[in-house]
């Protein structure tokens, strides 16, 4: 009896698992920075000057095609370009006018001497002000405050960051904090960083405003009676610096001893938006030098003819995707028509009475019914075996008694 019940439970469990697997739905394809296939190789800009950085990627933002690649899937430490993801999640989950209250951990958990907005414990400023402090002066305490406001704790926010990266199509990224200070388990690669940055630039208008702002003023608060002036640390948008580039649309800087120089920038090159990601450079100066070298070369090579080739390849890709989507839609419509016709016949058969169960419930009921029938058949077979054994034993005893009687008679 117990064995039969166990069989039923196992059978039903298997059915539920199969049903669950069958009902899994997959999300849309993640954003891709570079395109697979031979045409991608043809769109790489040839003769790019040699750079010092260990990893780099150059992307045409409009189409997503890569123009230059160097170790784009290799794992590196991102340092403060991490804050691009921090800004993304903050913009997606908070309003500009929301208030951030800085906790003790947010203020005092960062490394001494690291970049900070020097907020006081318990001080309050708006999300908008925080985002300027995050992207302009790279405030690590500000990153902590935003993370806690979005997710409650840094661990929860770091989990959100990593999950967001996966959802975007990143393949070699794991975040453990919102600021980018060194942690061996906090890493990404040039490809993933480009995916993250391109998503923010294309989909978040406020992000584009933040990274292009040269200076922000933060008025006095209840705990600070002076106006704070925050200057963008990106030298490529600071006039008068050696690395100023009038075509730079903004970006995010980063540096730690372990990460080296990291830099993500956006540029208007011949009326084309180009993104450059530099990772593991000698230092911050090296990151600017390599970026400037790439920009100067692209001004020469990214001409009207090349841009036309990019757009044609992108148009062809989109047409191919549209055809695939159309075929998929036709297939789905056919299935829907068949399903609708089947449902209609079923309703006619039932004279329109009652409401039908969901398909999943029906499947589960069938599984349970099969299990019960299976159990019934097994039980019948076992009962027959028991009866046969019982008859055999009875017959054997009867024969033994008859033999004993015969022997007794003979003795008499």
C-alpha positions as CSV (number, residue, x, y, z in Angstrom):
1,X,0.0,0.0,0.0
2,X,2.8,2.4,1.0
3,X,4.8,1.5,-2.1
4,X,1.7,2.3,-4.3
5,X,1.3,5.7,-2.7
6,X,4.9,6.4,-3.2
7,X,4.5,5.5,-6.9
8,X,1.6,7.8,-7.3
9,X,3.5,10.7,-5.7
10,X,6.5,10.1,-7.9
11,X,4.4,9.9,-11.0
12,X,2.5,13.1,-10.2
13,X,5.7,15.0,-9.2
14,X,7.3,14.0,-12.6
15,X,4.2,15.3,-14.4
16,X,4.3,18.6,-12.6
17,X,8.0,19.0,-13.4
18,X,7.4,18.3,-17.0
19,X,4.5,20.7,-17.1
20,X,6.7,23.4,-15.5
21,X,9.5,22.9,-18.0
22,X,7.0,23.1,-20.9
23,X,5.5,26.3,-19.6
24,X,8.9,28.2,-19.3
25,X,9.0,31.3,-21.5
26,X,12.1,32.9,-22.7
27,X,12.7,36.7,-22.8
28,X,13.6,38.7,-25.8
29,X,17.2,38.6,-27.1
30,X,19.5,40.8,-25.1
31,X,21.1,43.9,-26.6
32,X,24.2,43.1,-28.6
33,X,27.0,45.6,-29.1
34,X,28.7,43.8,-31.9
35,X,27.1,41.7,-34.6
36,X,28.0,38.1,-35.4
37,X,28.9,37.1,-38.9
38,X,31.3,37.9,-41.7
39,X,29.8,41.4,-42.3
40,X,30.9,42.4,-38.8
41,X,34.5,41.7,-39.7
42,X,34.2,43.9,-42.8
43,X,33.0,46.8,-40.7
44,X,36.1,46.9,-38.5
45,X,38.2,50.0,-39.1
46,X,41.5,48.8,-40.4
47,X,44.9,50.3,-39.4
48,X,43.8,51.5,-35.9
49,X,46.9,52.9,-34.1
50,X,48.3,50.7,-31.4
51,X,47.1,51.6,-27.9
52,X,48.6,50.8,-24.5
53,X,45.4,49.7,-22.8
54,X,45.0,46.0,-22.4
55,X,41.3,46.0,-23.4
56,X,39.2,48.3,-25.6
57,X,36.2,48.5,-27.8
58,X,34.9,51.2,-30.2
59,X,31.2,51.1,-31.1
60,X,29.0,52.9,-33.5
61,X,26.2,53.8,-31.1
62,X,23.5,54.1,-33.7
63,X,23.9,50.6,-35.2
64,X,25.8,48.8,-32.5
65,X,28.5,47.6,-34.8
66,X,32.0,47.4,-33.4
67,X,34.6,49.5,-35.2
68,X,37.6,48.2,-33.1
69,X,38.1,45.4,-30.7
70,X,40.9,44.4,-28.3
71,X,40.5,41.7,-25.7
72,X,36.8,42.6,-25.5
73,X,35.8,39.5,-23.5
74,X,38.7,39.5,-21.1
75,X,37.8,40.1,-17.4
76,X,39.1,43.4,-16.0
77,X,38.3,45.5,-12.9
78,X,36.2,48.5,-13.9
79,X,36.9,51.0,-11.1
80,X,34.5,53.9,-11.2
81,X,33.0,53.3,-14.6
82,X,30.9,50.9,-12.5
83,X,28.9,54.0,-11.7
84,X,27.3,53.9,-15.1
85,X,25.3,50.9,-13.9
86,X,24.6,52.6,-10.6
87,X,23.2,55.6,-12.4
88,X,21.1,53.4,-14.7
89,X,19.4,51.6,-11.8
90,X,18.9,54.9,-9.9
91,X,17.3,56.5,-12.9
92,X,15.1,53.5,-13.5
93,X,13.9,53.1,-9.9
94,X,13.9,56.6,-8.4
95,X,12.5,60.1,-9.2
96,X,14.7,63.1,-9.4
97,X,12.9,64.8,-6.6
98,X,13.2,61.8,-4.2
99,X,15.3,62.3,-1.1
100,X,18.4,60.4,-0.2
101,X,19.4,60.2,3.5
102,X,23.0,59.2,4.0
103,X,23.5,56.4,6.6
104,X,26.6,55.8,8.7
105,X,27.7,53.0,6.4
106,X,27.2,55.0,3.3
107,X,29.4,57.8,4.6
108,X,32.1,55.8,6.5
109,X,32.5,52.5,4.6
110,X,34.5,53.9,1.7
111,X,38.3,53.9,1.5
112,X,39.9,56.9,3.1
113,X,41.2,59.3,0.4
114,X,38.9,57.9,-2.3
115,X,36.7,60.3,-4.3
116,X,33.7,61.5,-2.3
117,X,31.0,64.1,-2.0
118,X,31.8,64.3,1.7
119,X,28.2,64.1,2.8
120,X,27.5,63.9,6.5
121,X,25.7,61.1,8.3
122,X,22.0,61.9,8.3
123,X,22.4,64.6,5.6
124,X,19.7,64.7,2.9
125,X,19.9,65.7,-0.7
126,X,17.8,64.9,-3.8
127,X,18.4,62.0,-6.2
128,X,19.1,64.6,-8.9
129,X,21.9,66.2,-6.8
130,X,23.2,62.7,-6.0
131,X,23.4,61.7,-9.6
132,X,25.5,64.8,-10.5
133,X,27.8,64.0,-7.6
134,X,27.9,60.4,-8.8
135,X,28.8,61.1,-12.5
136,X,30.8,64.4,-12.1
137,X,33.0,63.9,-9.1
138,X,32.6,60.1,-8.8
139,X,31.5,60.3,-5.2
140,X,31.8,56.8,-3.6
141,X,29.7,57.9,-0.6
142,X,27.0,59.1,-3.0
143,X,27.0,55.8,-4.8
144,X,26.4,54.1,-1.4
145,X,23.5,56.5,-0.6
146,X,21.8,55.8,-4.0
147,X,22.3,52.1,-3.6
148,X,20.7,52.0,-0.2
149,X,17.8,54.2,-1.4
150,X,17.1,51.9,-4.3
151,X,17.6,48.5,-2.7
152,X,17.9,48.9,1.1
153,X,21.4,47.4,1.3
154,X,24.5,47.3,-0.8
155,X,24.3,43.6,-1.2
156,X,20.8,43.8,-2.6
157,X,21.8,46.6,-5.0
158,X,24.9,44.7,-6.2
159,X,22.6,41.8,-7.0
160,X,20.3,44.1,-8.9
161,X,23.3,45.4,-10.8
162,X,24.5,41.9,-11.8
163,X,21.0,40.8,-12.8
164,X,20.5,44.0,-14.9
165,X,23.8,43.2,-16.7
166,X,22.6,39.7,-17.5
167,X,19.3,41.0,-18.8
168,X,21.2,43.3,-21.1
169,X,23.2,40.4,-22.5
170,X,26.5,40.8,-20.6
171,X,28.5,37.6,-20.4
172,X,31.5,38.3,-18.0
173,X,30.3,40.7,-15.4
174,X,29.7,40.5,-11.6
175,X,29.2,43.5,-9.3
176,X,29.7,43.6,-5.6
177,X,29.3,47.3,-4.9
178,X,27.9,50.5,-6.4
179,X,31.1,52.5,-6.5
180,X,33.8,50.3,-8.1
181,X,36.4,50.4,-5.4
182,X,38.5,47.2,-5.7
183,X,37.0,43.8,-4.9
184,X,38.3,40.6,-6.5
185,X,34.7,39.5,-7.3
186,X,33.8,42.9,-8.9
187,X,34.7,42.7,-12.6
188,X,33.5,43.2,-16.1
189,X,34.9,43.2,-19.7
190,X,35.0,45.8,-22.5
191,X,32.2,44.2,-24.4
192,X,29.9,44.1,-21.3
193,X,30.8,47.7,-20.4
194,X,29.9,48.8,-23.8
195,X,26.6,47.0,-23.6
196,X,25.8,48.7,-20.2
197,X,26.9,52.2,-21.4
198,X,25.2,52.0,-24.8
199,X,22.0,51.0,-23.0
200,X,22.2,54.0,-20.7
201,X,23.1,56.5,-23.5
202,X,20.3,55.3,-25.9
203,X,17.5,54.8,-23.4
204,X,18.0,57.4,-20.6
205,X,17.9,61.1,-21.7
206,X,18.8,62.2,-18.1
207,X,22.0,60.1,-18.3
208,X,23.1,62.0,-21.5
209,X,22.5,65.2,-19.6
210,X,24.5,64.1,-16.6
211,X,27.6,62.9,-18.4
212,X,27.8,66.1,-20.5
213,X,27.5,68.5,-17.6
214,X,30.8,70.3,-16.8
215,X,29.8,71.7,-13.4
216,X,27.0,71.4,-10.9
217,X,26.1,73.5,-7.9
218,X,24.6,71.9,-4.8
219,X,22.9,74.4,-2.5
220,X,23.4,74.4,1.3
221,X,21.5,71.8,3.3
222,X,20.5,71.5,7.0
223,X,23.9,70.0,7.7
224,X,26.1,72.0,5.3
225,X,25.8,75.8,5.2
226,X,28.0,76.1,2.1
227,X,27.2,75.6,-1.6
228,X,29.0,72.6,-3.0
229,X,30.6,73.0,-6.5
230,X,31.2,69.8,-8.3
231,X,33.4,69.8,-11.4
232,X,33.3,67.0,-13.9
233,X,36.5,64.9,-13.6
234,X,36.4,64.0,-17.3
235,X,39.2,66.0,-18.8
236,X,37.9,65.5,-22.3
237,X,35.0,67.9,-21.7
238,X,37.0,70.4,-19.6
239,X,38.1,73.3,-21.8
240,X,41.8,74.2,-21.3
241,X,43.0,70.7,-20.4
242,X,45.5,68.8,-22.6
243,X,42.9,66.2,-23.4
244,X,39.9,68.5,-24.2
245,X,37.9,67.3,-27.2
246,X,35.2,69.6,-28.4
247,X,33.5,66.6,-30.0
248,X,33.3,64.7,-26.7
249,X,29.7,64.2,-25.6
250,X,30.6,63.1,-22.1
251,X,31.5,59.9,-20.3
252,X,32.8,58.4,-17.1
253,X,36.3,58.1,-15.7
254,X,37.8,55.4,-13.4
255,X,41.0,54.5,-11.7
256,X,42.3,52.1,-9.0
257,X,45.7,50.6,-8.6
258,X,44.3,47.2,-9.5
259,X,42.1,48.4,-12.4
260,X,44.5,50.9,-13.9
261,X,43.0,53.6,-16.0
262,X,39.4,53.0,-17.2
263,X,37.4,55.3,-19.3
264,X,34.0,55.3,-21.2
265,X,33.4,58.3,-23.5
266,X,31.0,59.3,-26.3
267,X,32.0,61.4,-29.2
268,X,30.5,63.1,-32.2
269,X,32.7,62.1,-35.0
270,X,31.7,63.3,-38.5
271,X,28.1,63.6,-37.2
272,X,28.2,60.0,-35.9
273,X,28.0,59.1,-32.2
274,X,30.9,56.8,-31.3
275,X,31.5,55.2,-27.9
276,X,35.0,54.3,-26.8
277,X,35.7,52.0,-23.8
278,X,39.2,51.7,-22.4
279,X,40.1,49.2,-19.7
280,X,43.3,48.4,-17.8
281,X,45.4,51.2,-19.1
282,X,48.6,52.4,-17.4
283,X,46.8,55.1,-15.5
284,X,44.2,57.8,-16.1
285,X,46.5,59.8,-18.4
286,X,47.0,56.7,-20.5
287,X,43.3,56.2,-20.9
288,X,42.9,59.7,-22.2
289,X,45.9,59.3,-24.5
290,X,44.6,56.1,-26.0
291,X,41.1,57.6,-26.4
292,X,42.4,60.7,-28.1
293,X,44.5,58.6,-30.4
294,X,41.5,56.6,-31.5
295,X,39.3,59.7,-32.0
296,X,41.9,61.4,-34.2
297,X,42.2,58.3,-36.4
298,X,38.4,57.9,-36.6
299,X,38.0,61.5,-37.8
300,X,40.0,60.5,-40.8
301,X,38.6,57.1,-41.5
302,X,34.9,57.4,-40.5
303,X,34.0,59.2,-43.7
304,X,30.7,59.4,-45.5
305,X,31.4,56.3,-47.5
306,X,32.2,54.2,-44.4
307,X,29.1,55.5,-42.6
308,X,27.0,54.5,-45.6
309,X,28.4,51.0,-45.4
310,X,27.5,50.9,-41.7
311,X,24.0,52.0,-42.3
312,X,23.5,49.6,-45.3
313,X,24.6,46.7,-43.2
314,X,22.4,47.7,-40.3
315,X,19.4,48.2,-42.6
316,X,19.9,44.8,-44.2
317,X,20.2,43.3,-40.7
318,X,16.9,44.9,-39.6
319,X,15.1,43.7,-42.7
320,X,16.3,40.2,-42.1
321,X,15.1,40.5,-38.5
322,X,11.7,41.9,-39.6
323,X,11.3,39.0,-42.1
324,X,12.0,36.5,-39.3
325,X,9.6,38.3,-37.0
326,X,6.9,38.2,-39.7
327,X,7.4,34.5,-40.3
328,X,7.2,33.9,-36.6
329,X,4.0,36.0,-36.3
330,X,2.4,34.1,-39.2
331,X,3.3,30.8,-37.5
332,X,1.8,32.0,-34.3
333,X,-1.3,33.3,-36.0
334,X,-1.8,29.8,-37.6
335,X,-1.5,28.2,-34.2
336,X,-3.9,30.7,-32.8
337,X,-6.4,30.0,-35.5
338,X,-6.2,26.2,-35.0
339,X,-6.5,26.7,-31.2
340,X,-9.5,29.0,-31.7
341,X,-11.2,26.5,-34.0
342,X,-10.6,23.7,-31.6
343,X,-12.0,25.7,-28.7
344,X,-15.0,26.6,-30.8
345,X,-15.7,22.9,-31.5
346,X,-15.3,22.0,-27.9
347,X,-17.7,24.8,-26.9
348,X,-20.3,23.6,-29.5
349,X,-19.9,20.1,-28.2
350,X,-20.6,21.2,-24.7
351,X,-23.5,23.4,-25.9
352,X,-21.7,26.4,-24.6
353,X,-22.2,25.4,-21.0
354,X,-19.6,26.0,-18.2
355,X,-16.1,27.5,-18.3
356,X,-13.1,25.5,-19.4
357,X,-10.1,24.8,-17.2
358,X,-6.7,26.2,-18.1
359,X,-4.6,23.9,-20.3
360,X,-2.1,23.4,-17.4
361,X,-4.8,22.3,-15.0
362,X,-6.1,19.9,-17.6
363,X,-2.7,18.4,-18.2
364,X,-2.2,18.0,-14.4
365,X,-5.6,16.3,-14.1
366,X,-4.7,13.9,-16.8
367,X,-1.4,13.1,-15.1
368,X,-3.3,12.5,-11.8
369,X,-5.9,10.3,-13.6
370,X,-3.1,8.2,-15.2
371,X,-1.4,7.8,-11.9
372,X,-4.7,6.6,-10.3
373,X,-5.3,4.1,-13.1
374,X,-1.7,2.9,-12.8
375,X,-2.1,2.4,-9.1
376,X,-5.4,0.6,-9.6
377,X,-3.8,-1.8,-12.2
378,X,-0.9,-2.5,-9.9
379,X,-3.2,-3.2,-7.0
380,X,-5.3,-5.6,-9.0
381,X,-2.2,-7.5,-10.1
382,X,-0.9,-7.7,-6.6
383,X,-4.2,-9.0,-5.3
384,X,-4.2,-11.7,-8.0
385,X,-0.7,-12.8,-6.9
386,X,-1.8,-13.0,-3.3
387,X,-4.8,-15.1,-4.1
388,X,-2.7,-17.5,-6.2
389,X,-0.3,-17.9,-3.3
390,X,-3.1,-18.4,-0.9
391,X,-4.7,-21.1,-3.1
392,X,-1.4,-22.9,-3.6
393,X,-0.8,-23.0,0.2
394,X,-4.4,-24.2,0.8
395,X,-4.1,-26.9,-1.8
396,X,-0.8,-28.1,-0.4
397,X,-2.3,-28.4,3.1
398,X,-5.3,-30.3,1.8
399,X,-3.1,-32.8,0.0
400,X,-1.0,-33.3,3.2
401,X,-4.1,-34.0,5.2
402,X,-5.3,-36.6,2.6
403,X,-2.0,-38.3,2.7
404,X,-2.1,-38.5,6.5
405,X,-5.6,-40.0,6.4
406,X,-4.5,-42.7,4.0
407,X,-1.5,-43.6,6.1
408,X,-3.6,-43.8,9.2
409,X,-6.1,-46.2,7.4
410,X,-3.3,-48.4,6.3
411,X,-1.9,-48.8,9.8
412,X,-5.3,-49.8,11.1
